Amino acid sequence: MSTDWRPEVVAHLTQLILAADAGVTVESKWKKPSNPDGVPTFTCDGLLCTVETYKDKVKVTFAKGASLDDPTGIFNASLDAGTRRAVDVKQADSLDDAEFVALIRRAIDLNRSK
């Protein structure tokens, strides 16, 4: 029987997001019987992103991702969405932590510029 790898990934992503800026906060939203813990939702001068778990991945959805520069191509999901973009992390994936934090900081800068 294999161990569920997703909680460790969620914890790591949460740590990276919170470390990006002292003003980042997290709360759990959209609780329901099928997801009693809800969805971790990160804000800093506005909504930054959500982190959701699926059977085969952990998805970080950036609320204003389409407006963010992504020079290294870290976004790999929701690329055709009008406003948002996402980063899907699968079990075998290796995430560039520094670039992910840089992306979070660009999202914060975007929120602060409005």
Beta strands, then each sheet from edge to edge (+ up, - down):
strand 1: 25-29
strand 2: 39-43
strand 3: 47-53
strand 4: 58-62
strand 5: 85-89
sheet 1: 1+ 2- 3+ 4- 5+
end
